[in-house]
Structure formats: structure tokens, C-alpha cells
């Protein structure tokens, strides 16, 4: 963790720019914030790490002993006790699944594994794919029952849950919760491309968040969005993919085709009050494609930036980036 750039805002104690970061969920978390110099950065760093690590330990499909995998491996019909964080994410996942008519579906873990994006070898399992293609898939919103008050869940059909389309966003929100609990007035927290902000920087300027150009071979900035008290998340097919038999496969599954996503979009960025909502709705719009995504964003008032494979940018924002 490092600290630099002392700024005196005119009244009260000077605000100092602090930074912290670390590994989580196969990538890294980061936080930049302005606070008085005497803020207990060590306690804050510990609390932030514990928050994101708790989400990772509960919701990872890569950790055999995660709470999610414990639920995945439980017998059908048996109630399983689950922690607060996982309860919150499952509740939001089911709600967004219903609103999106199944475009957001956390019950695609078997497809993720079969197509080579799980914890096993990154290679499609053709036999497993063929077997899954011939099976009727239960609707996750009906096959998974959640008792929020009792913090427990049970399956009514065979389900393999995968929270990769929402867990990072929730992890960012948990970082935000820690910042708020420590009364930090101005911050930008993020995990990979999912970010959330609070307040203004000293001097009154908003936080500037770069939007990455969807390029598989290089990292380049497409534009910048200025955010205050807002979150942004991006779903795309240009970072996590597999090349096999001369074809590039996206890591995002289309629940309706039971196969990797194929449409004219290459990335979708969504702005929302929480990063969990932004993360999930970016996945929804990505799955729905150019026309369906635009229609749903318009119907629900979602602020989104949709980037097509040909480089065209469609936006529901008043101002486009860049």
C-alpha cells in the first residue's frame, strides 16, 4: 500500500491520497481514496482484504470448499445454510433472472465447465457438450429456492450454479461498505473492470474511469466516464475466451442455446448505483445482443454503452465516452 499527494482542501485536516491493492478472484482489487493523514490505513487495508476474500471464499467455483460449491454438491431437496453475502447475491441473481426473462441465469455452471471455462482444462468437452445439448434445462428461478430470512437455500432439480456474472460486482460493493464504515469521504474501489465511486476528489472534480477498447491483442482506452456516487461494470468477450478448431469461444454462456455467446456485441458497460447491479445487467445486455439489449436497456432505464464488433458504439447515456 502507498500514500502520496497531500492536498489541503482549505478547511479542516488536509486530505491525503491513499492507495491499496491485492489479489482476489483470479485478478486484483484496488482502492484509491482521499482521507486525513491520520486515518488508520492498516485497519482499513485489513478490512478491505477480508471483505473481498470473504466473497471469494463463499462464491468461487474454483475453490472446492466454497459455500457455492457446497450448495452445488448438496442433494436435491435438502436445505443448506448459507452466509449473508451469498444469500444477498443469490437473491439478486434470481430477481434479475426473472426480470430479464432468463437472460441472466446463474444455473449455467455445467455449461461453463463443459465448454472449457471452469476449473478443469481450458478445452471443450465435446462428449459432455453433446450430452447437455440433449437435456431439458430447468429454469433456475424455479429450481432454486431461497429462504432469505433463514439464510438457507435448496435445489429442486440438478443445478450447477456459477456467479461469475455478479460476484465481482458484489465484491466491489463490499469494498464500498468498508469504506463507508470507516467514514472515508472520497474513494474509487474496483475489482478488475468493475468499479464504484463515492464523493468528489479534492478540488471538486469527479472520479474519471477509463473504458477499455474491446481489443484482444492490446490494451487501449476507448473513452473516459466521470463518476460520482456511481458504479460501472463491463461485460465482454475480448479478455476471457478460448481459441479452438479455428473458432473463438466466449466465456459468457447463452442460456437459451446452451452454448457460448455469439452475437454482434463485443462489450457492454452499465452504470448503476451498485456494482452488483451494474455487473449483472451488463451480462444481461451482452447476452441479449444489439437489438434485445437496447430494447431492455430502454425499457428499464439502464445507462449502458454497447460496443459492436465493427467498433460502432451505441449508448443510452446523454454523452458518449471519448
C-alpha positions, 0 to 999 in steps of 0.5 A, spaced: 500 500 500 502 507 498 500 514 500 502 520 496 499 527 494 497 531 500 492 536 498 489 541 503 482 542 501 482 549 505 478 547 511 479 542 516 485 536 516 488 536 509 486 530 505 491 525 503 491 520 497 491 513 499 492 507 495 491 499 496 491 493 492 491 485 492 489 479 489 482 476 489 478 472 484 483 470 479 485 478 478 486 484 483 482 489 487 484 496 488 482 502 492 484 509 491 481 514 496 482 521 499 482 521 507 486 525 513 493 523 514 491 520 520 486 515 518 488 508 520 490 505 513 492 498 516 485 497 519 482 499 513 487 495 508 485 489 513 478 490 512 478 491 505 482 484 504 477 480 508 471 483 505 473 481 498 476 474 500 470 473 504 466 473 497 471 469 494 471 464 499 463 463 499 462 464 491 468 461 487 467 455 483 474 454 483 475 453 490 472 446 492 470 448 499 466 454 497 459 455 500 457 455 492 460 449 491 457 446 497 450 448 495 452 445 488 454 438 491 448 438 496 442 433 494 436 435 491 431 437 496 435 438 502 436 445 505 443 448 506 445 454 510 448 459 507 452 466 509 449 473 508 453 475 502 451 469 498 444 469 500 444 477 498 447 475 491 443 469 490 437 473 491 439 478 486 441 473 481 434 470 481 430 477 481 434 479 475 433 472 472 426 473 472 426 480 470 430 479 464 426 473 462 432 468 463 437 472 460 441 472 466 441 465 469 446 463 474 444 455 473 449 455 467 455 452 471 455 445 467 455 449 461 461 453 463 465 447 465 463 443 459 465 448 454 472 449 457 471 455 462 471 452 469 476 449 473 478 443 469 482 444 462 481 450 458 478 445 452 471 443 450 468 437 452 465 435 446 462 428 449 459 432 455 457 438 450 453 433 446 450 430 452 447 437 455 445 439 448 440 433 449 437 435 456 431 439 458 434 445 462 430 447 468 429 454 469 433 456 475 428 461 478 424 455 479 429 450 481 432 454 486 429 456 492 431 461 497 429 462 504 432 469 505 430 470 512 433 463 514 439 464 510 438 457 507 437 455 500 435 448 496 435 445 489 429 442 486 432 439 480 440 438 478 443 445 478 450 447 477 450 454 479 456 459 477 456 467 479 461 469 475 456 474 472 455 478 479 460 476 484 465 481 482 460 486 482 458 484 489 465 484 491 466 491 489 460 493 493 463 490 499 469 494 498 464 500 498 461 498 505 468 498 508 469 504 506 463 507 508 464 504 515 470 507 516 467 514 514 472 515 508 469 521 504 472 520 497 474 513 494 474 509 487 474 501 489 474 496 483 475 489 482 478 488 475 473 492 470 468 493 475 468 499 479 464 504 484 465 511 486 463 515 492 464 523 493 468 528 489 476 528 489 479 534 492 478 540 488 471 538 486 472 534 480 469 527 479 472 520 479 474 519 471 474 511 469 477 509 463 473 504 458 477 499 455 477 498 447 474 491 446 481 489 443 484 482 444 491 483 442 492 490 446 490 494 451 487 501 449 482 506 452 476 507 448 473 513 452 473 516 459 466 516 464 466 521 470 463 518 476 460 520 482 456 516 487 456 511 481 458 504 479 460 501 472 461 494 470 463 491 463 461 485 460 465 482 454 468 477 450 475 480 448 479 478 455 476 471 457 475 466 451 478 460 448 481 459 441 479 452 438 478 448 431 479 455 428 473 458 432 473 463 438 469 461 444 466 466 449 466 465 456 459 468 457 454 462 456 447 463 452 442 460 456 437 459 451 442 455 446 446 452 451 452 454 448 457 460 448 455 467 446 455 469 439 452 475 437 454 482 434 456 485 441 463 485 443 462 489 450 457 492 454 458 497 460 452 499 465 452 504 470 448 503 476 448 505 483 451 498 485 456 494 482 452 488 483 447 491 479 451 494 474 455 487 473 449 483 472 445 487 467 451 488 463 451 480 462 444 481 461 445 486 455 451 482 452 447 476 452 441 479 449 445 482 443 444 489 439 437 489 438 434 485 445 439 489 449 437 496 447 430 494 447 431 492 455 436 497 456 430 502 454 425 499 457 428 499 464 432 505 464 439 502 464 445 507 462 449 502 458 454 503 452 454 497 447 460 496 443 459 492 436 464 488 433 465 493 427 467 498 433 460 502 432 458 504 439 451 505 441 449 508 448 443 510 452 447 515 456 446 523 454 454 523 452 458 518 449 465 516 452 471 519 448 
